[in-house]
């Protein structure tokens, strides 16, 4: 019996599933394994932990794995693929394929069919494929210049908006929550932390923004609404390049921002429908690691 493994190596967590030809046998999760953000050593530790947990859950050994597919941000870059491939080949047996995170999300969302998937996790990207097999992407160029609507973007935007509100003498409740999340006591300390190099973990502020919105904080609400609009903009860029006007387009959402923020989902959908009324939105937030497992089953290596 062939045993397959799929990994979604994200900026906030690593998800792993083990399965046979038809069934998921086990799953595991660990911390972030984006090699660009956390380095190869930390990525190795987290991927190893996720694989071990999934294999234990499936009652199989890593040496029994027939084929693996790993989706990571930047997986299309040779340096990233080489680094992640080296890690995974040191853990499991069999063939290993490294692809971009948008590829496994697209597989989970549409299989081999046409459509668009928008990922909003620690970072963000939109990726699509039409019936002719042409592909396009938008966003995903890194925190400093892109990743609109992502958890990182939301955290940074919330802090910036909170400081502006403070300058204008408005309610500083959200700012206090952000300070607590970063374990700082004063405004001066959070400003120093926000401008530190390397960049701090703005994505860690996302839960604070969600909690503040639930308490009707206007600043948090505006930031989340803007995130939804930004993500819709990414989807529109891909649709415009791949599909004809009036053509039905399947669109799916993926990532923790969509999964946890109903306001972001709602604004995303409504904003997208204003421009593309024929959008067929999958209201379920798809799980990319299932796409990684399916690609491992298909054996796309070398094709």
N, C-alpha and C positions, 0 to 999 in steps of 0.2 A: 504494500500500500504506500502510495506517495504521500508525503507530508509537506505542507507548504506553510510559509511564514510571511506575514506582512507587517511592516513597520511604518508608522507615521511619526517622524522625528521632528517635533515642533519646538517653538521657542519657549513654550511654557510647560509642555509635558511630552513624554514619549509613550505612544500607544503601540501595542504589539498583539497580533492574533495568530494563532496556529490552527490549521485546519487540514482536512483531507480534501478529496475532490468536490465534496458537496457541503460539508458540515464544518462549523467552527468548533474546534475541540477545546480551546483554552485561550485566555487573554491575560494581558499584564500591562501595567502602567508604571511609569517612573518619571523623573524630573526632566528638564529641558535637555535636548541633545542637538541643538543647532550649533554646529561646530564653529561657525563664524562668531557667534555670541558667547559661547561658553568654553570653547577650546576643545581639542581632541581628547584630552584626558578625561574631562568631565563628561563629554559625549559618550566616550567608551563606557564609563561607569554606569550611566543612565540606560544606555542601550542594553548593556549586559544584564542589568537588573530587570528591565522589561521583558527581555527574551527568556530569562530564567523563570520569571513568574509565569509567563504564558506557557512555557514548556512543562513546568511543574503542574499547572492547571490542566494541561492536556495529557499529562502522564506520558510524555515522550522526552527523549534526550535531544539536545541540540545537534548531536551527530546524526540523528535520523532525518533531519530536514533535507528535503529533495531540492527545493528551490525557494528563494526569498526575493521579495521586492521591497525596496525601501524608498519612501517618499520623503524628501527633505527640501527646505527652501534652498534654492541655488543648486539643486541636484543636477542641472544641465551643465554646470561649470565643471570642467575637468578636475580642478583642484579639490573642490568639494566632493565630487563623486569618488575621487581616489581616496580621500581621507575617510569618508564614511564606509566605502567598500572595504578598506583595510580593517576597519573596526569590526564590521559584521562578519567578514570572512575569518576573523580570529575567534568568532564565537560559534558559528554554525557551519555545517557541511553543505555541499551542493552549490549550485549556481546562485549568484547574487546579482541583482540588477538595481542600480540607483537611478531614480528619476526625480523630477521636480515635484514638490508638494501639490501643485495644481494638476499634475497628471493623475495622481491617485485619487484626488477629489473628483476629477472629471469622470474617471472610471466608476467611482461610487455613485455619481449623480446620473450618468447617462450610458454607461457601458461604452459600446462602439457607436452609439447614435449621436446625432448633432445636438448641440446645446451650449449653454454657458453656465459656468459655475463661478461664484464669487466667494472667496475665502476671506474671512475676517477673524483672525486669531491674534496672536502677538503682533504679526504683520498682516498685510492684506494684498490681494491680487485678484484679478478677474482673468478667466481663461475660457476660450470657446473653440468650437469646431463646427463647421457647416457640413452639409451633405456631400460636398465635393472633397471633404477631408482637409480643407484649408483650416489653419489654426491662427489664433491671434491672442495676445495678452495685453493687459493694461495694469499699470501699477506694479507694486512689488519691487521697487528699486531701492529699498533700504529706508531705515528710519529717518535719516537726515533729510532726504529729498522726496520721500514718497510714503507708501503704506497708509494711505488715507483711510480713515474710518476704523483702523485697527485698535486693539487694546492699548498699544503704545501711543498711537495718535490721540486716543480719547484721554488717556492720563495726562499727556502733555498739554492738550487743549484745555482740559479742566483746570490744571494748575495755572496756565496763562490767564484764563478767564477769571479765576478766583483772585489772582493778583490785581487784575484790572478792576474787579468789583471792590476790592479793598481800597485801591487808589481813589475810587469814587465814593468811598464811605458807605458802601452797601454791606449787606449781610455777609459775614465771613465764615458761616457755618461749614460750608464745603471746604474751605481752606484749612480749617481746623482738622477736619477728617483726613485730608491729604497729608497734613503734617504728622498725624498719628500713624498713618500707614507707613511712613518713612522713618518713624521713630525719632522725629526731631521736635524740639520744643518751641522754637521761635521762627518768625518769618525770615529772619536773616539766615538761619540755618537751612531752611528749605530752599531758599534762593541759591545758596552755595551748593547744595546737593544737586539742584536741577541743572546747574551750569558746570558740574564737575566733568572731568574727562578721565576715563571713558564715560559715556552717557549712562545715567542711572536707569533703573528699571521702572520706566513710566507705566508699563503694562500692569505693575502691581497696584496701581492706583485705580484701575478699572472697577473693581468691586466697590470701592468707596463711592465712585460716581453713580453706580447702580443703586446703592443704598440711599444716596442723597436724592436721587430722582424719585424713589419710592416715598420719600418724605416731602415731595413736592418742591424740591429745591429748583428754582428757575434756571440757575446756571448749569446745573447737571442736566436738566431737561434739554436745554438748548444745545449742549455739547453732543448729547446722544442723538438728537434729531439731525444735527449737522453731519454726524458720522453716517447715519442712514442715507443722507443725500449724497455724500461723497462716495459711498459704496455703489449707489445707483449710477453715479457718474462713470465709475469704472466699467460697470456692466454695459452702459450705453456705448462707451468707446469700442468695446468688443463687438457688440451687436451691429453697430454702424459699419464696421469693416467686413463683417462676415455674412450678413443676412440682408435680403431685399426688403424694401419698405413694404409693410403690410404682411410680411411672412410671419407665420407662427414660430415663436422661439421658446424653447424650454429653458428655464433658468432655475438653478438650484443654489442654495446657500450652504456654507460650511464654516465651521470655526466657532470658538467660544463666545465671540461677541454676538453673533446671530443667535446662538443657543441660549444665551442668558439675558439678552436685552430685547424685550418685546417691542419697545419703542423703536429701536434700530430696525427691526424687521418690518414694522408697519410703515415707517417713513421710506425705507428702501423700496418696498413694493409699490406704494402709492406714487412715489417719485418716478419710478421706472414705468409704471402704467401710463403716466401722463404723456410720455414720449412714445412708448410702444404699447398701445392698447392690447395687442395680440400676444403679449407675454403670457406664457403658461408657467406659473411659478409653483415649484414644489414647496409646499409649506413645511415639510419636514426638513430639518437641518441634517444634511448627509454626513456620514462618518467616513472620513478619507481612508482610515486604516482598512476598512472593508474593501475599498478599491485596490489597495496594495495587495491584499490577499488574493483578490480575483486576478490581478495581473500576474502574480506568482503562479497561480493555477494555469493561466493561459500560456505561460512560458514565452513571453515576448522577447526574451533575450536573443539578440542577434537578428531580429526581424526588422 
